[in-house]
């Protein structure tokens, strides 16, 4: 006997969540409802996908067997799973599967999984590598943590969203890996910005320099995705500087807990925090190059 198809709701429909919902809708999965703190975003996407615009997270859970959350940070995550708020997801957690996709601290993932288990529900952290384009196309790289039962139940949905779906281990373990992925990516981004900025200051043709980088030890995925954007100052947001700072901070917290000093990651975080202080946190992470070219933001003061 065929199991009935899962009914899927979304809590958090920013750049990533909205495009994941569109991807699932286009592939024929059954979407029920969407919720976001920005009511305009929820109204617009609900109309586009012909689903219910939920007024609360609880409304999404009431209508769905699987709830995908894509929220901004630990505080937002704890809010939508609050044990004291009747509008949170916990009130209807029994029998539900929660697929939590944001980059959060491992402890937050573990705490939420415990709260949901107490209500006889299931949680799976499904940490994403990729950006808006991959979310829309269903080509994300997904790192999963939680029980085997949660992973098996989620897999049919995750296979639509990602080309690689990898089970890492129990709750918190995928979040550990994702924190390291983003820490290294952010450090690579900062290093590339410095290399291109210095190259420009030395009068080197940057198209030539990027080509040399691509064929030597300076090659990286970040060079492919961000190199031209840094040169052209094209910083339309795919992964924001503010999120880069948040994720580097998560990794540095883990390093502190492990008794390690990570000076490169610390310097990278300081650069992203500097960019945010200049009011540029909503730009793409490639905007870190604005701090390393002599004719751009703030770099001249470093020379004085």
Secondary structure, DSSP 8 states (H G I E B T S, - for coil): ------EEEEE--SHHHHHHHHHHHHTT-EEEEEE-SSHHHHHHHHHHHT-EE-SSHHHHHHH-SEEEE--SSHHHHHHHT-SS-TTSGGGG-TT-EEEE-S---HHHHHHHHHHHHHTT-EEEEEEEES-HHHHHHT-EEEEEEE-HHHHHHHHHHHHHHEEEEEEEESTTHHHHHHHHHHHHHHHHHHHHHHHHHHHHHTT--HHHHHHHHHTSTT--HHHHHHHHHHHHT----SSBHHHHHHHHHHHHHHHHHHT---HHHHHHHHHHHHHHHTT-TTSBGGGGGGGTSTTSTTGGGGT-
